[in-house]
Amino acid sequence: MADTPVSAEGALPSELNPVTLGRYELVGEIGRGGYGIVFRAVDTALGREVALKIARPEVVNDAAGLERFKKEARAAATLNHPGIVPVFDCGEIDSFHFYVMPLIDGEHLGRWFQNQALPLSEDLVAELIRDLAVSLHHGHVNGVVHRDVKPPNILMTRQSETDRWTPLLLDFGLCGDLDRSMCTTSFLAGTPKYMSPEQARFGKRRISAASDIYSLGVVLYELLTGTTPHQPTSVPDAVMMLHTRRVTTPRDYRSDLSEGLETICLKCLRKDPDRRYESAKQLADDLSGFLENRPIKARHETWWERLDFEIRYGDWEPRLGWGVIALNVTTFAWAAIGAAAIAWRFPDSQGVTNGIRELATFLTAVALPLHLGGIYCGTRMVRRAIGFRRLAGFAALSAVWAAMQWSQFFSNQSPLQIYSGQAFAQVMVFLMISSSFTLQTMMLAFGARAAWCREQITEDP
């Protein structure tokens, strides 16, 4: 490398010149990314070429970041797997924090993909992702989650004896301790196009092995279709897209794609971590099943899961709130106007007069509080200011009231004098009331589900 400071893009302090770091002589730059710059170097003590990565200052600019870098490099150094590029050494010299890896002849997956004849065969893609899943699983069972699975962190090598492509995972040195990553952190790891929904929450969601499975699913999607499920250009874009947009199915881009491989891919890309594969090993097993023409365990989303997705991620809480408000206002107004119309139409009927008084008492003492409660809940739903428990409680109350009205619908006797001997009127009135409260119960129940999801995102420890 030339004897000039490494200062491009503000990557490293310009006043320092890391031509030699201890026993390592830097020969030239290989590449750079969000976490640091990789150099070709020579280990003068052992006489071998290595790859040396120097962390960007912003990654280790405080005590917490420095401790994270050291701990994660040590954790990565414990991984011993043929599909993971190992860490030989890490340290600090002249304020430069670095770690050392073997220098491997190959190119990263993104560049390799650009040089291939497209579309890639399904078997080749399945084999590559299966191998990566096995490597990820090794890290996970050893307590390490990668957090930044993407093509630039996957090195493609070719075995001369078998002429088979083998993917190797890079950058486990900037991964995370699985136990610690399961807790919230203000440190944002990941690349917008490949990060999982929980990674895009700025520490408000748990980052776990399921996050790596999602990112690997994005890589699978890209190898199959030539594009990623979403194309955010920034983390705010990623937050919006990952939490509001459905994934376009791979077969919309590639109509000849087999259903099994598409199903595996979409299972990796579920927004809820609990609905993805339980482990990277399960993903690898399903891919092996696909390659061997055995049944896979992944299944397409059911209609209920699709509905739940819409409720959870489709911003339905305010819409349901407006629906509850409109339903209660309309139902009560219809009943009140109907009673007034009857009184106006039959002013001299003693039976009607007595029935109207009874109906007015019922509307005032029973129906009005119920409708006001519904309007209150709807208003709070519109503002996203009502909790799951309160909504669930009112949904239960609404369900009980709906059941009582349905019982009157099927009854031969009316609880209100005004409907005595008026079977047709009784049927029509109680059909409307019972249907309205049944619909309200459903909207409140869906709203409670949306509120529960909102609380989980906000309060997830």
C-alpha positions as CSV (number, residue, x, y, z in Angstrom):
1,M,0.0,0.0,0.0
2,A,1.2,3.5,-0.7
3,D,2.7,5.5,2.2
4,T,-0.3,7.8,2.4
5,P,-2.8,8.1,5.3
6,V,-6.0,6.2,5.0
7,S,-8.6,9.0,5.1
8,A,-11.0,8.4,2.2
9,E,-14.7,9.1,3.1
10,G,-13.6,9.9,6.7
11,A,-13.0,6.2,7.3
12,L,-9.9,6.5,9.4
13,P,-8.0,9.4,11.1
14,S,-6.1,11.2,8.4
15,E,-3.2,12.1,10.7
16,L,-2.3,8.4,11.2
17,N,-0.6,6.1,8.7
18,P,-1.3,2.5,9.4
19,V,1.2,1.0,7.0
20,T,2.4,-1.4,9.7
21,L,0.3,-2.5,12.6
22,G,2.5,-4.5,15.0
23,R,3.6,-7.6,13.1
24,Y,1.2,-6.9,10.2
25,E,2.4,-5.1,7.1
26,L,-0.5,-3.6,5.1
27,V,0.0,-4.3,1.4
28,G,-3.2,-2.8,-0.1
29,E,-6.8,-2.2,0.3
30,I,-9.3,-5.0,-0.6
31,G,-12.6,-3.3,0.2
32,R,-14.5,-1.2,2.6
33,G,-17.9,-1.3,4.2
34,G,-20.0,0.3,7.0
35,Y,-17.9,-1.2,9.8
36,G,-14.4,-0.9,8.5
37,I,-11.8,-1.3,5.8
38,V,-10.2,-4.6,4.8
39,F,-6.6,-4.7,3.8
40,R,-4.3,-7.3,2.3
41,A,-1.6,-7.7,4.8
42,V,1.4,-9.9,5.7
43,D,1.9,-11.5,9.0
44,T,5.6,-11.1,9.4
45,A,5.8,-13.4,12.4
46,L,4.4,-16.4,10.5
47,G,5.2,-15.3,6.9
48,R,1.7,-15.6,5.5
49,E,-0.7,-13.2,3.8
50,V,-3.9,-12.4,5.7
51,A,-6.9,-10.1,5.5
52,L,-6.9,-7.4,8.2
53,K,-10.0,-5.4,9.0
54,I,-9.7,-2.0,10.7
55,A,-12.8,-0.8,12.4
56,R,-14.1,2.7,11.5
57,P,-13.7,5.1,14.4
58,E,-17.5,5.6,14.8
59,V,-17.9,1.9,15.5
60,V,-15.5,2.1,18.5
61,N,-15.9,5.7,19.5
62,D,-17.0,5.1,23.0
63,A,-16.4,2.6,25.8
64,A,-19.5,0.6,24.9
65,G,-18.6,0.4,21.3
66,L,-15.1,-0.6,22.0
67,E,-16.2,-3.3,24.4
68,R,-18.7,-4.6,21.9
69,F,-16.0,-4.8,19.2
70,K,-13.6,-6.7,21.4
71,K,-16.2,-9.0,22.8
72,E,-17.7,-9.8,19.4
73,A,-14.3,-10.4,17.8
74,R,-13.5,-12.9,20.7
75,A,-16.8,-14.6,20.2
76,A,-16.2,-15.0,16.5
77,A,-12.7,-16.4,17.2
78,T,-14.3,-19.3,19.0
79,L,-16.2,-20.4,15.8
80,N,-14.6,-23.3,14.1
81,H,-16.6,-24.3,11.0
82,P,-15.6,-24.8,7.4
83,G,-18.4,-22.5,6.2
84,I,-17.2,-19.6,8.4
85,V,-14.1,-17.5,7.8
86,P,-12.3,-17.7,11.1
87,V,-10.7,-14.8,13.1
88,F,-7.0,-15.3,13.8
89,D,-6.2,-12.3,15.9
90,C,-7.6,-9.0,17.1
91,G,-6.1,-6.1,18.9
92,E,-5.4,-2.3,19.1
93,I,-2.3,-0.5,17.9
94,D,-2.0,3.3,17.7
95,S,-5.7,3.7,18.3
96,F,-6.5,1.4,15.4
97,H,-8.8,-1.5,16.4
98,F,-8.5,-4.5,14.1
99,Y,-9.0,-8.2,13.6
100,V,-7.3,-10.6,11.3
101,M,-8.7,-13.3,9.0
102,P,-7.2,-15.7,6.5
103,L,-6.8,-14.3,3.0
104,I,-9.1,-16.4,0.7
105,D,-9.1,-16.3,-3.0
106,G,-12.7,-15.6,-4.1
107,E,-15.3,-12.9,-4.7
108,H,-18.3,-11.9,-2.7
109,L,-21.7,-13.2,-3.5
110,G,-23.0,-10.0,-5.0
111,R,-20.1,-9.7,-7.5
112,W,-20.3,-13.4,-8.2
113,F,-24.1,-13.2,-8.9
114,Q,-23.5,-10.4,-11.5
115,N,-21.2,-12.7,-13.4
116,Q,-23.5,-15.7,-13.6
117,A,-26.0,-16.6,-16.4
118,L,-29.4,-15.8,-15.1
119,P,-31.7,-17.1,-13.8
120,L,-29.7,-19.3,-11.5
121,S,-30.8,-22.9,-11.3
122,E,-33.1,-23.7,-8.4
123,D,-30.8,-26.5,-7.2
124,L,-27.7,-24.3,-7.2
125,V,-29.5,-21.6,-5.2
126,A,-30.9,-24.1,-2.7
127,E,-27.5,-25.7,-2.2
128,L,-25.8,-22.3,-1.6
129,I,-28.5,-21.2,0.9
130,R,-28.5,-24.6,2.6
131,D,-24.7,-24.4,3.2
132,L,-25.1,-20.8,4.5
133,A,-27.9,-21.9,6.9
134,V,-25.7,-24.7,8.2
135,S,-22.9,-22.2,8.9
136,L,-25.3,-19.8,10.6
137,H,-26.7,-22.6,12.7
138,H,-23.1,-23.3,14.0
139,G,-22.8,-19.7,15.1
140,H,-26.2,-19.7,16.7
141,V,-25.7,-22.9,18.7
142,N,-22.4,-21.3,19.9
143,G,-24.2,-18.2,21.1
144,V,-23.3,-15.9,18.2
145,V,-25.8,-14.2,15.9
146,H,-24.4,-12.5,12.8
147,R,-26.8,-9.6,12.3
148,D,-25.5,-8.5,8.9
149,V,-26.0,-11.4,6.5
150,K,-25.8,-10.0,3.0
151,P,-24.0,-10.8,-0.3
152,P,-20.8,-8.7,0.5
153,N,-20.4,-10.7,3.7
154,I,-20.5,-14.0,1.8
155,L,-17.4,-15.1,0.0
156,M,-17.7,-17.5,-3.0
157,T,-14.9,-20.0,-3.5
158,R,-14.7,-22.9,-5.9
159,Q,-13.4,-26.3,-4.9
160,S,-11.0,-27.5,-7.7
161,E,-11.6,-31.2,-7.0
162,T,-15.4,-31.0,-7.3
163,D,-15.9,-27.8,-9.3
164,R,-18.5,-26.9,-6.7
165,W,-19.2,-23.4,-5.4
166,T,-18.9,-23.1,-1.7
167,P,-20.1,-20.0,0.2
168,L,-18.2,-18.8,3.3
169,L,-19.7,-16.4,5.9
170,L,-17.6,-13.3,6.6
171,D,-17.8,-10.6,9.3
172,F,-18.7,-12.8,12.2
173,G,-16.2,-10.4,13.9
174,L,-18.9,-7.7,13.9
175,C,-21.7,-10.0,14.9
176,G,-23.3,-10.2,18.3
177,D,-23.4,-12.3,21.4
178,L,-26.7,-14.2,21.1
179,D,-27.6,-13.7,24.7
180,R,-26.9,-10.1,24.6
181,S,-28.5,-9.6,21.2
182,M,-31.7,-11.1,22.6
183,C,-31.8,-7.9,24.8
184,T,-32.5,-4.5,23.4
185,T,-29.6,-2.4,22.2
186,S,-29.3,1.1,20.8
187,F,-26.6,-0.2,18.4
188,L,-28.1,-0.6,15.0
189,A,-26.6,-3.5,13.1
190,G,-27.5,-4.5,9.6
191,T,-27.9,-3.2,6.0
192,P,-31.3,-1.7,5.2
193,K,-32.1,-4.0,2.2
194,Y,-31.2,-7.1,4.2
195,M,-32.1,-6.3,7.8
196,S,-35.1,-7.9,9.5
197,P,-38.1,-5.9,10.7
198,E,-36.9,-6.3,14.3
199,Q,-33.5,-4.9,13.4
200,A,-35.2,-1.8,12.0
201,R,-36.8,-0.9,15.3
202,F,-33.7,0.8,16.8
203,G,-33.4,-1.5,19.8
204,K,-37.1,-1.8,20.4
205,R,-37.3,-5.4,19.4
206,R,-35.2,-8.5,20.3
207,I,-32.6,-9.4,17.8
208,S,-32.1,-13.2,17.7
209,A,-31.2,-16.1,15.4
210,A,-34.5,-15.4,13.6
211,S,-33.1,-12.1,12.4
212,D,-30.3,-13.9,10.6
213,I,-32.9,-16.3,9.1
214,Y,-34.8,-13.3,7.7
215,S,-31.7,-11.8,6.2
216,L,-30.7,-15.2,4.6
217,G,-34.2,-15.3,3.2
218,V,-33.6,-11.9,1.5
219,V,-30.4,-13.4,0.0
220,L,-32.4,-16.4,-1.2
221,Y,-35.1,-14.1,-2.7
222,E,-32.5,-12.1,-4.5
223,L,-30.7,-15.1,-6.0
224,L,-34.1,-16.4,-7.3
225,T,-35.5,-13.1,-8.6
226,G,-32.6,-10.7,-9.1
227,T,-34.0,-8.2,-6.7
228,T,-34.6,-7.9,-2.9
229,P,-38.1,-7.9,-1.4
230,H,-37.8,-4.2,-0.5
231,Q,-35.5,-1.5,-1.8
232,P,-35.0,0.9,1.0
233,T,-32.2,3.5,0.7
234,S,-32.0,4.4,4.3
235,V,-33.0,3.0,7.7
236,P,-36.1,5.1,8.0
237,D,-37.2,3.7,4.6
238,A,-36.5,0.2,5.9
239,V,-38.6,0.8,9.0
240,M,-41.6,2.0,6.9
241,M,-41.3,-0.8,4.2
242,L,-40.6,-3.7,6.6
243,H,-43.6,-2.9,8.8
244,T,-46.2,-1.8,6.3
245,R,-45.6,-3.6,3.0
246,R,-46.2,-7.2,2.0
247,V,-43.5,-9.1,0.2
248,T,-44.1,-9.6,-3.5
249,T,-44.1,-13.4,-4.1
250,P,-41.0,-14.6,-6.0
251,R,-43.1,-16.2,-8.7
252,D,-44.4,-12.8,-9.6
253,Y,-40.9,-12.2,-10.9
254,R,-40.2,-15.7,-12.0
255,S,-43.3,-17.6,-13.0
256,D,-41.5,-20.9,-13.5
257,L,-40.2,-21.0,-10.0
258,S,-41.2,-24.1,-8.0
259,E,-43.8,-23.7,-5.3
260,G,-41.7,-25.5,-2.7
261,L,-38.7,-23.1,-3.0
262,E,-41.0,-20.1,-3.0
263,T,-42.7,-21.4,0.2
264,I,-39.4,-21.9,1.9
265,C,-38.3,-18.3,0.9
266,L,-41.5,-16.7,2.1
267,K,-41.4,-18.5,5.5
268,C,-37.9,-17.0,6.1
269,L,-39.4,-13.6,5.3
270,R,-42.3,-13.6,7.8
271,K,-42.4,-10.3,9.7
272,D,-43.1,-12.1,13.0
273,P,-39.9,-13.8,14.1
274,D,-41.9,-16.6,15.8
275,R,-43.4,-17.5,12.4
276,R,-40.1,-18.1,10.7
277,Y,-38.1,-21.2,10.9
278,E,-37.3,-22.0,14.5
279,S,-33.6,-22.5,13.6
280,A,-31.3,-22.2,10.7
281,K,-31.0,-26.0,10.8
282,Q,-34.7,-26.4,10.1
283,L,-34.2,-24.1,7.1
284,A,-31.3,-26.2,5.9
285,D,-33.3,-29.4,6.4
286,D,-36.2,-28.0,4.3
287,L,-33.8,-27.1,1.6
288,S,-32.3,-30.6,1.7
289,G,-35.8,-31.9,1.4
290,F,-36.4,-29.7,-1.6
291,L,-33.2,-30.9,-3.3
292,E,-34.0,-34.6,-2.6
293,N,-37.7,-34.2,-3.7
294,R,-38.9,-35.0,-0.2
295,P,-41.9,-33.1,1.5
296,I,-40.9,-29.8,3.1
297,K,-42.3,-28.6,6.4
298,A,-42.9,-25.0,5.3
299,R,-46.5,-24.1,4.4
300,H,-48.1,-21.1,2.7
301,E,-49.8,-18.6,5.0
302,T,-53.4,-19.5,5.8
303,W,-56.2,-17.1,5.2
304,W,-56.2,-16.4,9.0
305,E,-52.5,-15.6,8.9
306,R,-53.0,-13.2,6.0
307,L,-55.9,-11.5,7.9
308,D,-53.8,-11.3,11.0
309,F,-51.0,-9.8,8.9
310,E,-53.4,-7.1,7.7
311,I,-54.6,-6.3,11.2
312,R,-51.1,-6.3,12.6
313,Y,-49.2,-4.4,9.9
314,G,-51.9,-2.7,7.9
315,D,-52.6,0.3,10.2
316,W,-56.1,-0.9,10.8
317,E,-56.6,0.3,14.3
318,P,-57.7,3.9,13.3
319,R,-59.9,2.5,10.5
320,L,-61.6,0.1,12.9
321,G,-62.1,2.9,15.4
322,W,-63.9,5.0,12.8
323,G,-66.0,2.0,12.0
324,V,-67.0,1.5,15.6
325,I,-67.9,5.2,15.9
326,A,-70.0,5.2,12.8
327,L,-71.8,1.9,13.7
328,N,-72.7,3.2,17.2
329,V,-73.9,6.6,16.0
330,T,-75.9,5.1,13.2
331,T,-77.5,2.3,15.3
332,F,-78.5,4.6,18.1
333,A,-79.8,7.3,15.8
334,W,-81.8,4.8,13.9
335,A,-83.5,3.5,17.1
336,A,-84.2,7.0,18.4
337,I,-85.5,8.3,15.1
338,G,-87.6,5.2,14.7
339,A,-89.2,5.7,18.2
340,A,-89.9,9.3,17.4
341,A,-91.5,8.4,14.1
342,I,-93.8,5.8,15.8
343,A,-94.9,8.4,18.4
344,W,-95.5,10.9,15.6
345,R,-97.4,8.4,13.4
346,F,-99.6,7.1,16.2
347,P,-100.1,10.0,18.6
348,D,-103.5,8.8,20.0
349,S,-102.7,5.2,20.6
350,Q,-102.4,4.5,24.4
351,G,-100.5,1.2,23.7
352,V,-98.0,3.0,21.5
353,T,-97.6,5.8,24.0
354,N,-96.8,3.3,26.8
355,G,-94.5,1.4,24.5
356,I,-92.7,4.5,23.5
357,R,-92.1,5.5,27.2
358,E,-90.8,2.0,27.9
359,L,-88.6,2.1,24.8
360,A,-87.3,5.6,25.7
361,T,-86.4,4.4,29.2
362,F,-84.6,1.4,27.7
363,L,-82.7,3.6,25.2
364,T,-81.6,6.1,27.9
365,A,-80.7,3.7,30.7
366,V,-79.3,0.7,28.7
367,A,-78.6,1.4,25.0
368,L,-77.2,4.9,25.4
369,P,-74.4,3.9,27.8
370,L,-73.4,1.0,25.6
371,H,-73.3,3.2,22.5
372,L,-71.3,5.9,24.3
373,G,-68.9,3.3,25.5
374,G,-68.5,2.1,21.9
375,I,-67.9,5.7,20.7
376,Y,-65.3,6.2,23.4
377,C,-63.5,3.0,22.4
378,G,-63.6,4.0,18.8
379,T,-62.3,7.5,19.5
380,R,-59.4,6.1,21.5
381,M,-58.7,3.5,18.7
382,V,-58.5,6.3,16.2
383,R,-55.8,8.0,18.4
384,R,-54.1,4.6,19.1
385,A,-54.5,5.5,22.7
386,I,-56.3,2.6,24.2
387,G,-54.8,-0.5,25.6
388,F,-55.3,-4.1,24.6
389,R,-57.0,-5.1,27.9
390,R,-59.6,-2.4,27.8
391,L,-60.5,-3.1,24.2
392,A,-60.7,-6.8,24.9
393,G,-62.9,-6.2,27.9
394,F,-65.3,-4.0,25.9
395,A,-65.3,-6.6,23.0
396,A,-66.4,-9.2,25.5
397,L,-69.1,-7.0,26.8
398,S,-70.3,-6.3,23.3
399,A,-70.3,-10.0,22.6
400,V,-72.5,-10.7,25.6
401,W,-74.9,-8.0,24.5
402,A,-75.0,-9.3,20.9
403,A,-75.8,-12.8,22.2
404,M,-78.7,-11.4,24.3
405,Q,-80.1,-9.6,21.2
406,W,-79.8,-12.7,19.1
407,S,-81.7,-14.6,21.8
408,Q,-84.5,-12.0,21.4
409,F,-84.4,-12.4,17.7
410,F,-85.2,-16.1,18.0
411,S,-87.7,-15.6,20.8
412,N,-91.5,-15.6,20.4
413,Q,-91.9,-13.0,23.2
414,S,-90.6,-9.5,23.1
415,P,-89.1,-7.8,26.2
416,L,-90.6,-4.5,25.1
417,Q,-94.3,-3.8,25.0
418,I,-94.1,-1.8,21.8
419,Y,-93.3,-5.0,19.9
420,S,-95.9,-7.2,21.5
421,G,-97.9,-8.9,18.7
422,Q,-95.6,-7.3,16.1
423,A,-93.5,-10.4,15.1
424,F,-92.3,-8.8,11.9
425,A,-91.2,-5.6,13.6
426,Q,-89.5,-7.6,16.4
427,V,-87.6,-9.7,13.9
428,M,-86.4,-6.7,11.9
429,V,-85.4,-4.6,14.9
430,F,-83.5,-7.3,16.8
431,L,-81.9,-8.5,13.6
432,M,-80.5,-5.1,13.1
433,I,-79.4,-4.6,16.7
434,S,-77.8,-8.1,17.1
435,S,-76.0,-7.8,13.7
436,S,-74.7,-4.3,14.7
437,F,-73.3,-5.5,18.0
438,T,-71.9,-8.7,16.4
439,L,-70.0,-6.5,13.9
440,Q,-68.9,-4.2,16.6
441,T,-67.6,-7.2,18.6
442,M,-65.5,-8.3,15.6
443,M,-64.1,-4.8,15.0
444,L,-63.2,-4.4,18.7
445,A,-61.6,-7.8,18.8
446,F,-59.5,-7.0,15.7
447,G,-58.7,-3.6,17.3
448,A,-57.6,-5.4,20.5
449,R,-55.3,-7.5,18.4
450,A,-53.8,-4.4,16.7
451,A,-53.4,-2.8,20.1
452,W,-51.7,-5.8,21.5
453,C,-49.2,-5.8,18.6
454,R,-48.7,-2.0,19.1
455,E,-47.9,-2.6,22.8
456,Q,-45.5,-5.4,21.9
457,I,-43.5,-3.2,19.5
458,T,-43.5,-0.4,22.1
459,E,-42.7,-2.3,25.2
460,D,-40.8,-5.3,23.9
461,P,-37.9,-5.6,26.4
